[in-house]
Amino acid sequence: MSCQHLVCAQCAHPVIEGRCPLCRANRERMHQHGFAGLPPALIAVLLVVLLFATLAAEHLVVR
């Protein structure tokens, strides 16, 4: 979702302009990314890669 077409309920201006504290807070919230600034999809891919690396390491360990 984009804040380009949203109108602030407090100041009645576009949220993208950030004229009031509520606009700025909502604009920042909408533009936040996942953990450490990474997109959530990339975090999911990294978790899957970590899972497969763990499984491969466990399989390679001599018992």
C-alpha positions in Angstrom: 0.0 0.0 0.0 1.2 3.5 -0.8 0.6 6.7 1.2 0.4 8.8 -2.0 -3.3 8.9 -2.1 -4.1 8.9 1.6 -5.5 11.9 3.3 -4.7 12.7 7.0 -7.8 12.8 9.3 -6.0 15.4 11.5 -4.8 18.0 9.0 -6.8 17.0 5.8 -3.6 17.1 3.6 -2.0 14.2 1.8 0.0 11.9 4.1 2.9 11.9 1.7 3.5 15.6 2.5 4.0 14.9 6.2 2.6 18.3 7.4 1.6 17.2 10.9 3.0 14.7 13.4 0.3 12.2 12.6 1.1 12.3 8.9 4.8 11.9 9.5 4.3 9.0 11.9 2.0 7.1 9.5 4.3 7.8 6.6 7.2 6.3 8.5 5.1 3.3 9.6 4.0 2.6 6.0 7.6 2.8 4.7 9.1 0.6 7.4 10.7 -2.6 6.2 11.2 -5.8 8.0 14.0 -6.7 10.5 17.2 -4.7 10.0 15.8 -2.9 7.0 15.4 -6.0 5.0 12.2 -6.8 3.1 10.2 -9.6 4.7 10.5 -11.8 1.6 14.3 -11.7 1.8 14.2 -12.6 5.5 12.0 -15.6 4.7 14.5 -16.7 2.0 17.4 -16.3 4.4 15.6 -18.4 7.0 15.0 -21.2 4.4 18.7 -21.1 3.3 19.8 -21.3 7.0 17.4 -24.3 7.5 18.9 -26.2 4.6 22.5 -25.3 5.6 21.7 -26.7 9.1 20.2 -29.9 7.7 23.2 -30.3 5.4 25.7 -29.8 8.2 23.9 -32.3 10.4 23.9 -34.8 7.6 27.6 -34.4 7.0 28.6 -34.9 10.7 30.1 -38.3 11.2 28.4 -40.3 13.9 
